Amino acid sequence: MNLAIGRQWRGAQNLPASGFIAVTNHISELDPLAVGHAVYSAGYTPHFLAKDSLFRVPGLGAVARGLQQIPVARGDRTAANRSLEVAREVLAAGGVIIIYPEGTLSRDPEQWPMRCKTGAARLALSTGAPLVPITHWGVQDFLPPYAKLPKPLPRKKYRLTVGEAINLEDLRQKPLRRTVLTEATQRVEQALTQGVAQLRGEQPPQDIWDRALNQRVPRNQLKARQSKENGA
């Protein structure tokens, strides 16, 4: 990483002492190395929740297992629950879990963070672990999304910022109902979007990209749902 791309990291003082969950935006296949490098250099061992198909890739699978990364079987609830149990064990031992809550590379036409899945919020609320946003921008210039080869010249540089922990205190004592998970997940989306906006020096779109609908939708799901119900 040091040879391939320049870097500027900020906000490492916002990382908790131990046992936390980091959520980050996803714009390049290089992201795990870019984010993992920053977390490791700050004195932590990163553990990623990654799709289980990566663990079947020759060579890569052995490395991932050796580094105690956590496979997630999509569509298999039993296997997914086992993965979450392993994640809880890592957190209980003071480890760090890194999650890409969008679930895949951003499909937003302008690479803004998309609508997120609820897994990171669920894990944070069920364990009490701090939830820390880490945003970055620039790695996609070195390795564009789905590209087979990097673009090393001219030498690229990426910037990464660790934000303050997302405030979930008012939600931690509530039952893990759909509305609570939705509210917590919207806070994750907001933190990631704000972090990326600061790095880009741009205003984000008013709405957020929903991969399932292939379009932008209102950011506040609860408010939009309530307005729709009242209108009906």
C-alpha positions as YAML, in Angstrom:
chain: A
units: angstrom
residues:
- id: 1
  name: MET
  ca: [0.00, 0.00, 0.00]
- id: 2
  name: ASN
  ca: [2.81, 2.41, 0.85]
- id: 3
  name: LEU
  ca: [4.39, 1.86, -2.55]
- id: 4
  name: ALA
  ca: [1.17, 1.82, -4.55]
- id: 5
  name: ILE
  ca: [-0.74, 4.85, -3.32]
- id: 6
  name: GLY
  ca: [-0.27, 7.92, -1.13]
- id: 7
  name: ARG
  ca: [-2.47, 8.53, 1.87]
- id: 8
  name: GLN
  ca: [-3.73, 11.08, 4.36]
- id: 9
  name: TRP
  ca: [-5.36, 9.75, 7.53]
- id: 10
  name: ARG
  ca: [-7.21, 11.81, 10.09]
- id: 11
  name: GLY
  ca: [-9.23, 11.22, 13.24]
- id: 12
  name: ALA
  ca: [-7.41, 8.19, 14.70]
- id: 13
  name: GLN
  ca: [-8.02, 9.71, 18.15]
- id: 14
  name: ASN
  ca: [-11.72, 8.88, 17.68]
- id: 15
  name: LEU
  ca: [-11.02, 5.14, 17.75]
- id: 16
  name: PRO
  ca: [-12.13, 3.53, 21.05]
- id: 17
  name: ALA
  ca: [-9.62, 1.67, 23.17]
- id: 18
  name: SER
  ca: [-10.96, -1.75, 22.13]
- id: 19
  name: GLY
  ca: [-14.01, -3.74, 21.19]
- id: 20
  name: PHE
  ca: [-15.67, -1.59, 18.52]
- id: 21
  name: ILE
  ca: [-17.41, -1.85, 15.16]
- id: 22
  name: ALA
  ca: [-16.25, 0.28, 12.23]
- id: 23
  name: VAL
  ca: [-18.61, 1.03, 9.35]
- id: 24
  name: THR
  ca: [-17.16, 2.33, 6.10]
- id: 25
  name: ASN
  ca: [-18.18, 3.31, 2.58]
- id: 26
  name: HIS
  ca: [-17.42, 0.97, -0.33]
- id: 27
  name: ILE
  ca: [-16.12, 2.36, -3.64]
- id: 28
  name: SER
  ca: [-13.34, -0.02, -4.75]
- id: 29
  name: GLU
  ca: [-12.17, -3.60, -4.31]
- id: 30
  name: LEU
  ca: [-9.09, -2.01, -2.71]
- id: 31
  name: ASP
  ca: [-11.15, -0.68, 0.20]
- id: 32
  name: PRO
  ca: [-10.40, -3.51, 2.66]
- id: 33
  name: LEU
  ca: [-6.65, -2.92, 2.29]
- id: 34
  name: ALA
  ca: [-7.01, 0.87, 2.46]
- id: 35
  name: VAL
  ca: [-9.19, 0.82, 5.58]
- id: 36
  name: GLY
  ca: [-7.50, -2.20, 7.15]
- id: 37
  name: HIS
  ca: [-4.11, -0.53, 6.73]
- id: 38
  name: ALA
  ca: [-5.27, 2.54, 8.65]
- id: 39
  name: VAL
  ca: [-6.88, 0.51, 11.43]
- id: 40
  name: TYR
  ca: [-3.88, -1.80, 11.77]
- id: 41
  name: SER
  ca: [-1.44, 1.13, 11.80]
- id: 42
  name: ALA
  ca: [-3.45, 2.63, 14.66]
- id: 43
  name: GLY
  ca: [-2.68, -0.48, 16.72]
- id: 44
  name: TYR
  ca: [-5.71, -2.72, 16.10]
- id: 45
  name: THR
  ca: [-6.19, -6.04, 14.35]
- id: 46
  name: PRO
  ca: [-9.05, -5.65, 11.86]
- id: 47
  name: HIS
  ca: [-11.61, -8.41, 11.35]
- id: 48
  name: PHE
  ca: [-13.90, -8.08, 8.34]
- id: 49
  name: LEU
  ca: [-17.37, -9.47, 7.81]
- id: 50
  name: ALA
  ca: [-16.98, -10.67, 4.21]
- id: 51
  name: LYS
  ca: [-19.13, -12.71, 1.83]
- id: 52
  name: ASP
  ca: [-18.31, -16.40, 2.10]
- id: 53
  name: SER
  ca: [-17.54, -16.75, -1.63]
- id: 54
  name: LEU
  ca: [-14.27, -14.89, -1.04]
- id: 55
  name: PHE
  ca: [-13.18, -17.70, 1.28]
- id: 56
  name: ARG
  ca: [-13.47, -20.17, -1.61]
- id: 57
  name: VAL
  ca: [-11.00, -18.28, -3.81]
- id: 58
  name: PRO
  ca: [-7.72, -20.25, -3.96]
- id: 59
  name: GLY
  ca: [-5.04, -18.55, -1.89]
- id: 60
  name: LEU
  ca: [-7.25, -15.66, -0.79]
- id: 61
  name: GLY
  ca: [-9.45, -17.99, 1.26]
- id: 62
  name: ALA
  ca: [-6.50, -19.41, 3.16]
- id: 63
  name: VAL
  ca: [-5.17, -15.94, 3.90]
- id: 64
  name: ALA
  ca: [-8.60, -14.72, 5.08]
- id: 65
  name: ARG
  ca: [-9.05, -17.69, 7.40]
- id: 66
  name: GLY
  ca: [-5.52, -17.33, 8.72]
- id: 67
  name: LEU
  ca: [-6.21, -13.70, 9.58]
- id: 68
  name: GLN
  ca: [-9.43, -14.71, 11.38]
- id: 69
  name: GLN
  ca: [-11.77, -12.90, 9.03]
- id: 70
  name: ILE
  ca: [-15.47, -13.72, 9.33]
- id: 71
  name: PRO
  ca: [-17.39, -15.32, 6.42]
- id: 72
  name: VAL
  ca: [-21.03, -14.34, 5.90]
- id: 73
  name: ALA
  ca: [-23.29, -16.71, 3.98]
- id: 74
  name: ARG
  ca: [-25.92, -14.60, 2.26]
- id: 75
  name: GLY
  ca: [-29.31, -16.24, 2.07]
- id: 76
  name: ASP
  ca: [-28.42, -18.78, 4.77]
- id: 77
  name: ARG
  ca: [-29.87, -17.47, 8.04]
- id: 78
  name: THR
  ca: [-28.30, -20.20, 10.18]
- id: 79
  name: ALA
  ca: [-24.83, -19.55, 8.79]
- id: 80
  name: ALA
  ca: [-25.37, -15.80, 9.06]
- id: 81
  name: ASN
  ca: [-26.32, -16.16, 12.73]
- id: 82
  name: ARG
  ca: [-23.14, -18.18, 13.33]
- id: 83
  name: SER
  ca: [-21.12, -15.38, 11.74]
- id: 84
  name: LEU
  ca: [-22.72, -12.84, 14.04]
- id: 85
  name: GLU
  ca: [-21.92, -15.02, 17.05]
- id: 86
  name: VAL
  ca: [-18.28, -15.10, 15.98]
- id: 87
  name: ALA
  ca: [-18.37, -11.32, 15.58]
- id: 88
  name: ARG
  ca: [-19.75, -10.97, 19.11]
- id: 89
  name: GLU
  ca: [-16.91, -13.14, 20.42]
- id: 90
  name: VAL
  ca: [-14.35, -10.93, 18.65]
- id: 91
  name: LEU
  ca: [-15.89, -7.81, 20.19]
- id: 92
  name: ALA
  ca: [-16.06, -9.39, 23.64]
- id: 93
  name: ALA
  ca: [-12.33, -10.12, 23.37]
- id: 94
  name: GLY
  ca: [-11.63, -6.47, 22.57]
- id: 95
  name: GLY
  ca: [-11.33, -6.97, 18.80]
- id: 96
  name: VAL
  ca: [-12.39, -4.72, 15.94]
- id: 97
  name: ILE
  ca: [-15.04, -5.62, 13.36]
- id: 98
  name: ILE
  ca: [-15.11, -3.73, 10.05]
- id: 99
  name: ILE
  ca: [-18.40, -3.83, 8.16]
- id: 100
  name: TYR
  ca: [-19.44, -2.45, 4.78]
- id: 101
  name: PRO
  ca: [-23.11, -1.79, 5.58]
- id: 102
  name: GLU
  ca: [-24.00, -1.11, 1.94]
- id: 103
  name: GLY
  ca: [-23.33, -4.80, 1.30]
- id: 104
  name: THR
  ca: [-21.50, -4.22, -1.99]
- id: 105
  name: LEU
  ca: [-19.68, -1.57, -4.00]
- id: 106
  name: SER
  ca: [-21.71, 1.61, -4.31]
- id: 107
  name: ARG
  ca: [-24.05, 1.54, -7.29]
- id: 108
  name: ASP
  ca: [-24.84, 5.22, -6.88]
- id: 109
  name: PRO
  ca: [-24.01, 6.91, -10.21]
- id: 110
  name: GLU
  ca: [-21.82, 9.40, -8.33]
- id: 111
  name: GLN
  ca: [-20.44, 6.86, -5.80]
- id: 112
  name: TRP
  ca: [-22.20, 8.32, -2.76]
- id: 113
  name: PRO
  ca: [-22.99, 5.87, 0.07]
- id: 114
  name: MET
  ca: [-26.14, 3.86, -0.64]
- id: 115
  name: ARG
  ca: [-29.01, 2.65, 1.51]
- id: 116
  name: CYS
  ca: [-27.43, 0.39, 4.15]
- id: 117
  name: LYS
  ca: [-28.40, -2.98, 5.54]
- id: 118
  name: THR
  ca: [-29.27, -3.27, 9.23]
- id: 119
  name: GLY
  ca: [-26.60, -5.81, 10.26]
- id: 120
  name: ALA
  ca: [-24.07, -3.32, 11.64]
- id: 121
  name: ALA
  ca: [-26.73, -1.49, 13.65]
- id: 122
  name: ARG
  ca: [-28.12, -4.77, 14.97]
- id: 123
  name: LEU
  ca: [-24.68, -5.95, 16.08]
- id: 124
  name: ALA
  ca: [-23.91, -2.63, 17.77]
- id: 125
  name: LEU
  ca: [-27.24, -2.47, 19.60]
- id: 126
  name: SER
  ca: [-27.15, -6.11, 20.69]
- id: 127
  name: THR
  ca: [-23.56, -5.99, 21.99]
- id: 128
  name: GLY
  ca: [-23.31, -2.42, 23.24]
- id: 129
  name: ALA
  ca: [-20.14, -1.95, 21.19]
- id: 130
  name: PRO
  ca: [-19.30, 1.55, 19.89]
- id: 131
  name: LEU
  ca: [-20.13, 2.11, 16.21]
- id: 132
  name: VAL
  ca: [-17.49, 4.23, 14.48]
- id: 133
  name: PRO
  ca: [-17.73, 5.62, 10.91]
- id: 134
  name: ILE
  ca: [-14.61, 5.49, 8.74]
- id: 135
  name: THR
  ca: [-14.92, 7.22, 5.38]
- id: 136
  name: HIS
  ca: [-12.41, 7.47, 2.56]
- id: 137
  name: TRP
  ca: [-12.10, 8.84, -0.96]
- id: 138
  name: GLY
  ca: [-9.52, 8.39, -3.72]
- id: 139
  name: VAL
  ca: [-8.82, 4.65, -3.83]
- id: 140
  name: GLN
  ca: [-11.26, 4.38, -6.75]
- id: 141
  name: ASP
  ca: [-8.85, 6.48, -8.82]
- id: 142
  name: PHE
  ca: [-6.18, 3.80, -8.34]
- id: 143
  name: LEU
  ca: [-8.52, 0.81, -8.78]
- id: 144
  name: PRO
  ca: [-11.91, 1.77, -10.26]
- id: 145
  name: PRO
  ca: [-14.94, -0.35, -9.33]
- id: 146
  name: TYR
  ca: [-14.88, -3.76, -11.04]
- id: 147
  name: ALA
  ca: [-11.64, -2.89, -12.89]
- id: 148
  name: LYS
  ca: [-9.25, -5.75, -13.61]
- id: 149
  name: LEU
  ca: [-6.11, -3.63, -13.54]
- id: 150
  name: PRO
  ca: [-5.06, -0.64, -11.38]
- id: 151
  name: LYS
  ca: [-4.08, 2.78, -12.72]
- id: 152
  name: PRO
  ca: [-0.86, 3.48, -10.82]
- id: 153
  name: LEU
  ca: [0.32, 6.47, -12.90]
- id: 154
  name: PRO
  ca: [0.29, 9.28, -12.13]
- id: 155
  name: ARG
  ca: [0.62, 8.29, -8.47]
- id: 156
  name: LYS
  ca: [-2.72, 8.48, -6.69]
- id: 157
  name: LYS
  ca: [-3.55, 9.54, -3.15]
- id: 158
  name: TYR
  ca: [-6.50, 8.70, -0.94]
- id: 159
  name: ARG
  ca: [-7.84, 10.41, 2.16]
- id: 160
  name: LEU
  ca: [-9.42, 8.67, 5.15]
- id: 161
  name: THR
  ca: [-11.21, 10.09, 8.16]
- id: 162
  name: VAL
  ca: [-12.29, 8.39, 11.38]
- id: 163
  name: GLY
  ca: [-15.43, 10.10, 12.67]
- id: 164
  name: GLU
  ca: [-16.81, 10.26, 16.17]
- id: 165
  name: ALA
  ca: [-18.81, 7.24, 17.35]
- id: 166
  name: ILE
  ca: [-22.42, 7.28, 16.14]
- id: 167
  name: ASN
  ca: [-24.76, 8.12, 19.02]
- id: 168
  name: LEU
  ca: [-27.07, 5.16, 19.66]
- id: 169
  name: GLU
  ca: [-27.56, 5.64, 23.40]
- id: 170
  name: ASP
  ca: [-31.27, 6.49, 23.11]
- id: 171
  name: LEU
  ca: [-31.84, 3.27, 21.15]
- id: 172
  name: ARG
  ca: [-29.81, 0.77, 23.16]
- id: 173
  name: GLN
  ca: [-32.46, 0.10, 25.81]
- id: 174
  name: LYS
  ca: [-35.27, -0.34, 23.30]
- id: 175
  name: PRO
  ca: [-36.36, -3.72, 21.83]
- id: 176
  name: LEU
  ca: [-34.72, -4.50, 18.50]
- id: 177
  name: ARG
  ca: [-37.79, -3.79, 16.47]
- id: 178
  name: ARG
  ca: [-37.87, -2.76, 12.84]
- id: 179
  name: THR
  ca: [-38.30, 0.92, 13.62]
- id: 180
  name: VAL
  ca: [-35.32, 0.94, 16.00]
- id: 181
  name: LEU
  ca: [-33.05, -0.83, 13.51]
- id: 182
  name: THR
  ca: [-34.21, 1.50, 10.75]
- id: 183
  name: GLU
  ca: [-33.45, 4.59, 12.85]
- id: 184
  name: ALA
  ca: [-30.00, 3.28, 13.83]
- id: 185
  name: THR
  ca: [-29.23, 2.36, 10.22]
- id: 186
  name: GLN
  ca: [-30.25, 5.81, 9.02]
- id: 187
  name: ARG
  ca: [-27.73, 7.27, 11.45]
- id: 188
  name: VAL
  ca: [-25.07, 5.05, 9.88]
- id: 189
  name: GLU
  ca: [-26.07, 6.30, 6.42]
- id: 190
  name: GLN
  ca: [-25.96, 9.89, 7.61]
- id: 191
  name: ALA
  ca: [-22.52, 9.52, 9.19]
- id: 192
  name: LEU
  ca: [-21.04, 7.89, 6.08]
- id: 193
  name: THR
  ca: [-22.62, 10.42, 3.73]
- id: 194
  name: GLN
  ca: [-21.42, 13.38, 5.80]
- id: 195
  name: GLY
  ca: [-17.91, 11.93, 6.01]
- id: 196
  name: VAL
  ca: [-17.68, 11.38, 2.26]
- id: 197
  name: ALA
  ca: [-19.13, 14.85, 1.59]
- id: 198
  name: GLN
  ca: [-16.40, 16.44, 3.70]
- id: 199
  name: LEU
  ca: [-13.69, 14.48, 1.90]
- id: 200
  name: ARG
  ca: [-15.11, 15.38, -1.51]
- id: 201
  name: GLY
  ca: [-15.88, 18.98, -0.61]
- id: 202
  name: GLU
  ca: [-19.32, 18.57, -2.14]
- id: 203
  name: GLN
  ca: [-22.94, 18.54, -1.08]
- id: 204
  name: PRO
  ca: [-24.51, 15.05, -1.20]
- id: 205
  name: PRO
  ca: [-27.75, 14.40, -3.08]
- id: 206
  name: GLN
  ca: [-30.94, 15.09, -1.16]
- id: 207
  name: ASP
  ca: [-32.03, 11.46, -1.55]
- id: 208
  name: ILE
  ca: [-30.10, 8.21, -1.15]
- id: 209
  name: TRP
  ca: [-29.56, 5.43, -3.70]
- id: 210
  name: ASP
  ca: [-31.55, 2.27, -3.09]
- id: 211
  name: ARG
  ca: [-29.90, -0.65, -4.87]
- id: 212
  name: ALA
  ca: [-33.05, -2.78, -4.79]
- id: 213
  name: LEU
  ca: [-35.08, -0.06, -6.54]
- id: 214
  name: ASN
  ca: [-32.19, 1.19, -8.69]
- id: 215
  name: GLN
  ca: [-33.02, 4.80, -7.88]
- id: 216
  name: ARG
  ca: [-32.70, 7.45, -5.19]
- id: 217
  name: VAL
  ca: [-35.30, 7.44, -2.43]
- id: 218
  name: PRO
  ca: [-35.96, 9.69, 0.62]
- id: 219
  name: ARG
  ca: [-33.29, 9.31, 3.29]
- id: 220
  name: ASN
  ca: [-35.74, 9.21, 6.18]
- id: 221
  name: GLN
  ca: [-37.54, 5.91, 5.65]
- id: 222
  name: LEU
  ca: [-39.69, 6.26, 8.74]
- id: 223
  name: LYS
  ca: [-40.90, 9.74, 7.82]
- id: 224
  name: ALA
  ca: [-41.55, 8.72, 4.22]
- id: 225
  name: ARG
  ca: [-43.47, 5.64, 5.35]
- id: 226
  name: GLN
  ca: [-45.54, 7.68, 7.80]
- id: 227
  name: SER
  ca: [-46.32, 10.31, 5.15]
- id: 228
  name: LYS
  ca: [-47.41, 7.58, 2.74]
- id: 229
  name: GLU
  ca: [-49.66, 6.00, 5.36]
- id: 230
  name: ASN
  ca: [-51.19, 9.36, 6.27]
- id: 231
  name: GLY
  ca: [-51.74, 10.13, 2.62]
- id: 232
  name: ALA
  ca: [-53.42, 6.76, 2.12]
...
